[in-house]
Amino acid sequence: MILVLLGAAAGLARTREPGALDSIWAEDGQNFLTDALNRPWYEAILTPFNGYFHIVARVCWAVIALFPVAWAAALNAVLDAAITSLLGLAVYRAARERLDAFPAAVIGITAALPMGFVPNTLAQLQFPLVYAGLWMLLRRRAGVVTAGLPALAVLNSMLGVLLLPVALGGLVRYRCRAWLVKLLALLPGALLQLVPLLTGATRRGLGERPEHDPVAVAAMYLRWGVPRSFLGPVWLAPSYDDVWGHRALVAAGLLIPAALLAVAVWSRAYRELRLAAVLAGFAALAGAVQLSAHGFGEDRYLVLISLPNLAAGVCLAAGAQRAARIPGCVSPRTPLVVFATLVAVVLASGLRPAGPRDDSPRWGATVARARAECLVRPGLTRVTVHTAQWPVLGWEAVLPCARLR
């Protein structure tokens, strides 16, 4: 419990001014909060957004809607931070079944403080939830958590469908009841996400530019996804003043996993190599799907690339330590210690990511103005408030006056 509270506190501290407790992220306000306040709870929960369903996030917003509107920003942030911290603990426990305590802790911490996305927003919960679902599938037994968490991941995001190949591959290889249970648990969510989209009942309309050339997608993944996995999005932000420096960082981001792979192969750490292959394969699959669908790389799509890749790197370094076959006079602990130090530095550099949430309108003041408008205009039923102002696109939430007077 203490670890979960510490993780949640660290997560809440990641949001810049006006802070996690007094601001609401774009989709959280415009879609989830607006629907939770203006629709019946069951209708709001089953309302698709951007072509798919967010059942877990919608349920959380249905609970938030039971409380005063002024509490919405704080409850949103606290719930997301607590859930993300719990998911990090679940990832640690899953990794601990296969690795020693220290490498498992490194993997758990990266899951509790994922790079590349806007923290403390239930709209972004889908990314760490799918990643935790992956680790639950990798646990050796089936139970309520190991089967239920992946099921929730696919109910909450189209990206959860990516867990199906993992479950199917496990069933084909092991042919046991545990993997069958995990696969069957994924099917309701997969049907919920895929059938409406394929039949045209839901659709995406984000103005994306899909990339259908597999060579271009692979190049984008190697140039954008892999280096940012190991060096973070902060250091690799596009720089037009130092092109060669940027290229050097990209090369370094590719050499790091190559060196870890070489050390693990030399050490004959076959058990860790197999686990790393599954993790890196999932990262490549998630990267291919996201980059081909959007046609470009965006920080929030980095989560399901960076977290599995970092975990794969930890597995390779841990395998070299376990096998103790490092050539020369180098200690077997060296690869893991060096890589864990790099991960710590990268996480620290991206702990408080800059982004469009910075300087968002303060939620408390926004609700106070909306309440005043409802009071001076007795016939008014709803007030539209701005939750974020971007250069082109503004995000709004609709608050019923009945909840404000």
C-alpha positions in Angstrom: 0.0 0.0 0.0 2.8 2.4 0.8 4.5 1.8 -2.5 1.2 2.4 -4.3 0.7 5.7 -2.4 4.3 6.8 -3.2 3.8 5.9 -6.9 0.5 7.8 -7.0 2.1 10.9 -5.3 5.0 10.8 -7.8 2.5 10.5 -10.6 0.5 13.5 -9.4 3.7 15.6 -9.1 4.4 15.0 -12.9 1.7 17.5 -14.0 2.9 21.1 -14.4 1.0 24.2 -13.5 -1.9 24.6 -12.8 -1.3 21.1 -11.5 -3.1 17.7 -11.8 -5.7 18.6 -9.1 -6.9 21.8 -10.8 -6.9 21.1 -14.5 -8.7 18.7 -16.8 -7.2 17.1 -19.9 -8.8 17.6 -23.3 -10.9 14.4 -23.9 -11.5 14.0 -20.2 -13.5 17.2 -20.1 -15.0 17.5 -23.6 -16.1 13.8 -23.8 -16.0 11.8 -20.6 -17.1 14.5 -18.1 -19.6 16.0 -20.5 -21.2 12.6 -21.2 -21.1 11.6 -17.5 -23.0 14.7 -16.5 -25.5 14.9 -19.3 -26.4 11.3 -20.2 -27.7 8.4 -18.1 -24.8 6.5 -16.6 -25.3 3.4 -18.7 -25.5 5.3 -21.9 -22.4 7.3 -21.1 -20.4 4.2 -20.3 -21.4 2.6 -23.6 -20.8 5.7 -25.7 -17.9 5.2 -28.2 -15.3 7.9 -28.8 -12.9 8.1 -31.8 -14.2 4.8 -33.0 -13.8 2.6 -29.9 -15.0 2.1 -26.3 -13.4 3.2 -23.1 -15.3 1.2 -20.6 -12.9 1.5 -17.6 -12.4 5.2 -18.0 -16.1 5.7 -18.5 -16.9 3.8 -15.3 -14.5 5.9 -13.4 -16.1 9.1 -14.8 -19.6 7.7 -13.8 -18.3 7.5 -10.2 -16.7 11.0 -10.4 -20.1 12.4 -11.7 -21.7 11.4 -8.3 -19.6 14.0 -6.6 -19.7 17.8 -6.9 -18.5 19.1 -10.2 -15.8 21.2 -8.6 -14.2 18.0 -7.5 -13.9 16.5 -11.0 -10.4 17.6 -11.8 -8.9 16.3 -8.5 -10.8 13.0 -8.6 -9.8 12.4 -12.2 -6.1 12.9 -11.4 -6.1 10.9 -8.2 -8.0 8.0 -9.7 -5.7 7.8 -12.7 -2.5 8.2 -10.6 -3.6 5.5 -8.2 -4.6 3.1 -10.9 -1.4 3.7 -12.8 0.6 3.1 -9.6 -1.4 -0.1 -9.0 -0.6 -1.3 -12.5 3.1 -0.7 -11.9 2.9 -2.9 -8.8 1.1 -5.6 -10.8 3.8 -5.4 -13.5 6.5 -5.7 -10.9 4.9 -8.8 -9.4 4.5 -10.4 -12.8 8.2 -9.6 -13.7 9.3 -10.9 -10.3 8.1 -14.4 -11.3 10.8 -14.5 -14.0 13.5 -12.1 -12.8 15.3 -11.2 -9.6 14.0 -8.4 -7.4 16.2 -5.5 -8.7 15.4 -5.9 -12.5 11.8 -6.6 -11.7 11.7 -3.3 -9.7 13.2 -1.4 -12.6 10.5 -2.7 -14.9 7.8 -1.9 -12.3 9.0 1.7 -11.8 9.0 2.3 -15.6 5.4 1.0 -15.7 4.3 3.3 -12.8 5.9 6.4 -14.4 5.5 5.7 -18.1 7.2 8.1 -20.5 5.6 9.8 -23.5 2.0 10.5 -22.4 0.0 13.1 -20.5 -0.1 11.8 -16.9 -3.1 12.0 -14.5 -5.8 11.7 -17.2 -8.2 8.8 -17.4 -8.4 9.3 -21.2 -4.7 8.2 -21.3 -5.2 5.3 -19.0 -5.5 2.9 -21.9 -1.8 2.8 -22.6 -0.5 1.6 -19.2 -3.5 -0.6 -18.9 -2.7 -2.5 -22.1 0.9 -2.8 -21.0 0.0 -4.2 -17.6 -2.4 -6.6 -19.5 0.6 -7.9 -21.5 2.5 -8.7 -18.3 -0.6 -10.5 -16.9 -0.6 -12.7 -19.9 3.0 -13.5 -19.4 2.4 -14.8 -15.8 2.5 -18.5 -15.6 -1.0 -19.1 -14.1 -4.5 -17.9 -14.8 -6.5 -16.2 -12.1 -8.9 -13.3 -11.5 -6.2 -10.7 -12.0 -4.1 -12.4 -14.7 -7.2 -13.0 -16.9 -9.3 -10.0 -15.7 -6.8 -7.2 -16.2 -6.1 -8.0 -19.9 -9.9 -8.3 -20.4 -10.4 -4.8 -18.9 -7.6 -3.5 -21.2 -9.3 -4.6 -24.3 -12.7 -3.4 -23.0 -11.1 0.1 -22.5 -9.1 0.5 -25.8 -8.8 -0.8 -29.3 -5.1 -1.2 -28.6 -6.1 -4.0 -26.2 -6.8 -6.1 -29.3 -3.0 -6.3 -29.7 -3.1 -8.7 -26.7 -4.9 -11.3 -28.8 -1.8 -12.5 -30.7 0.1 -12.9 -27.4 -2.7 -15.0 -25.8 -3.1 -17.1 -29.0 0.6 -17.7 -29.3 0.8 -18.8 -25.6 -2.1 -21.2 -26.2 -0.5 -22.7 -29.3 2.8 -23.1 -27.5 1.7 -24.4 -24.1 -1.7 -25.9 -24.8 -3.0 -25.5 -21.3 -6.2 -24.4 -19.6 -4.6 -21.2 -18.2 -3.8 -19.8 -21.6 -7.3 -20.8 -22.9 -8.9 -18.9 -20.1 -6.8 -15.8 -20.8 -7.7 -15.9 -24.5 -11.4 -16.4 -23.9 -11.4 -13.5 -21.4 -10.1 -11.2 -24.2 -12.9 -12.1 -26.7 -15.8 -10.0 -25.3 -13.7 -6.8 -25.4 -12.3 -7.6 -28.8 -15.8 -8.1 -30.2 -17.0 -4.9 -28.6 -14.2 -2.9 -30.2 -14.0 -4.6 -33.6 -17.6 -5.4 -34.6 -19.0 -1.9 -34.5 -15.9 -0.5 -36.3 -16.0 -3.1 -39.0 -19.8 -2.7 -39.5 -19.6 1.1 -39.6 -21.5 1.6 -36.4 -18.4 3.5 -35.1 -15.8 5.3 -37.0 -12.6 7.3 -36.5 -12.4 10.8 -37.8 -9.2 12.3 -36.5 -7.8 13.5 -39.9 -4.9 11.1 -39.7 -2.7 10.3 -42.7 -2.4 6.5 -42.7 0.9 5.0 -43.9 0.4 1.7 -45.8 4.0 1.2 -46.9 5.5 -1.4 -44.5 9.1 -0.3 -45.4 8.2 3.3 -44.4 6.5 2.1 -41.2 9.5 0.0 -40.3 11.9 2.9 -41.0 9.7 5.2 -38.8 9.7 2.7 -36.0 13.5 2.3 -36.1 14.2 6.0 -36.5 11.5 7.2 -34.0 10.3 4.5 -31.7 13.3 2.5 -30.8 15.7 5.4 -29.9 13.0 7.2 -27.9 12.3 3.9 -26.0 15.9 4.0 -24.6 16.7 7.7 -24.5 13.2 9.2 -23.9 11.3 11.8 -25.9 12.9 14.8 -24.2 16.5 14.3 -25.5 15.2 13.3 -28.9 12.9 16.2 -29.5 13.4 17.4 -33.1 16.2 19.9 -33.3 16.6 21.8 -36.5 19.7 23.6 -35.2 21.7 20.5 -34.4 20.8 17.9 -37.0 24.0 15.9 -36.6 23.6 15.8 -32.8 20.1 14.5 -33.2 21.3 11.8 -35.6 24.0 10.8 -33.1 21.4 10.4 -30.4 19.2 8.3 -32.8 22.3 6.1 -33.5 23.0 5.7 -29.8 19.3 4.8 -29.2 19.7 1.9 -31.7 23.2 0.8 -30.4 22.0 0.4 -26.8 19.6 -2.5 -27.5 22.0 -4.0 -30.0 24.7 -4.0 -27.3 22.4 -5.6 -24.7 21.4 -8.2 -27.2 25.0 -9.1 -28.0 25.9 -9.4 -24.3 22.8 -11.6 -23.7 23.6 -13.9 -26.7 27.3 -14.1 -25.6 26.1 -15.1 -22.1 23.7 -17.7 -23.5 20.9 -16.2 -21.4 18.3 -18.1 -23.4 15.5 -17.8 -20.9 15.8 -14.0 -20.8 16.3 -13.9 -24.5 12.9 -15.6 -25.1 11.1 -13.2 -22.7 12.8 -10.2 -24.3 11.8 -11.4 -27.7 8.1 -11.5 -26.7 8.3 -8.0 -25.2 10.2 -6.5 -28.1 7.9 -8.2 -30.5 4.9 -6.7 -28.8 6.6 -3.2 -28.9 7.2 -3.7 -32.7 3.6 -4.8 -33.2 2.2 -1.8 -31.3 4.5 0.5 -33.1 3.6 -0.8 -36.5 -0.1 -0.6 -35.8 0.0 2.9 -34.3 2.5 4.4 -36.8 0.7 2.9 -39.8 -2.7 4.1 -38.6 -1.6 7.7 -37.8 1.3 8.1 -40.3 3.5 9.9 -37.8 4.9 9.5 -34.3 3.3 11.2 -31.3 4.5 11.0 -27.7 1.4 9.4 -26.3 1.8 6.5 -28.8 5.3 5.9 -27.4 4.1 4.2 -24.2 3.3 0.8 -25.8 6.6 1.0 -27.6 8.9 2.2 -24.9 7.7 0.2 -21.9 8.0 -3.2 -23.6 11.4 -2.3 -25.1 12.8 -1.0 -21.8 11.6 -4.2 -20.1 13.2 -6.2 -22.9 16.5 -4.4 -22.3 16.3 -5.1 -18.5 15.7 -8.8 -19.3 18.7 -9.0 -21.5 20.9 -7.2 -18.9 19.5 -9.4 -16.1 20.2 -12.5 -18.2 23.8 -11.6 -18.6 24.1 -11.2 -14.8 22.5 -14.5 -14.1 24.6 -16.4 -16.6 27.8 -14.7 -15.3 29.6 -15.2 -18.7 30.7 -11.6 -19.4 34.0 -11.7 -21.3 37.2 -10.2 -19.7 37.3 -8.7 -16.2 33.9 -7.0 -16.4 31.6 -7.9 -13.6 28.4 -9.7 -14.7 26.4 -7.0 -12.8 27.8 -4.2 -15.0 25.3 -4.3 -17.9 22.3 -4.3 -15.5 23.7 -1.5 -13.3 24.7 0.6 -16.3 21.3 0.1 -18.0 19.3 0.7 -14.8 21.3 4.0 -14.3 20.5 5.1 -17.8 16.8 4.3 -17.3 16.8 6.3 -14.1 18.3 9.3 -15.8 15.9 9.1 -18.7 12.9 8.8 -16.4 14.1 11.8 -14.4 14.5 13.9 -17.5 10.9 13.2 -18.6 9.3 13.1 -15.2 7.4 16.4 -15.7 6.8 16.4 -19.4 6.0 19.8 -21.0 2.9 19.8 -23.2 -0.4 21.3 -24.2 -1.8 20.8 -20.7 0.6 23.4 -19.3 -1.2 26.6 -18.3 -4.6 25.1 -18.8 -7.5 27.0 -17.2 -7.9 26.3 -13.5 -10.8 24.0 -13.0 -11.9 25.6 -9.7 -12.1 29.1 -11.2 -13.8 27.7 -14.3 -16.5 26.0 -12.3 -17.0 29.1 -10.1 -17.6 31.2 -13.2 -20.0 28.7 -14.6 -21.9 28.6 -11.3 -22.2 32.4 -11.3 -23.5 32.4 -14.9 -26.2 29.8 -14.0 -27.2 31.9 -11.0 -27.7 35.2 -12.8 -29.6 33.5 -15.7 -32.3 31.4 -14.1 -33.6 30.0 -17.4 -30.1 28.6 -18.4 -29.8 24.8 -18.4 -26.2 24.3 -19.4 -23.0 26.2 -19.5 -20.1 25.5 -21.9 -16.7 26.0 -20.4 -13.2 25.9 -21.9 -10.9 23.3 -20.4 -7.9 23.9 -22.7 -7.0 26.4 -25.4 -4.6 25.2 -28.1 -3.4 27.4 -31.0 -6.1 26.0 -33.3 -8.3 23.6 -31.4 -10.1 24.5 -28.2 -11.5 21.8 -25.8 -14.8 22.4 -24.0 -17.0 20.8 -21.4 -20.8 21.1 -21.0 -21.9 21.5 -17.4 -25.6 21.3 -16.4 -26.7 24.2 -14.3 -28.7 21.7 -12.1 -25.4 20.5 -10.9 -24.0 24.0 -10.2 -26.8 25.9 -8.5 
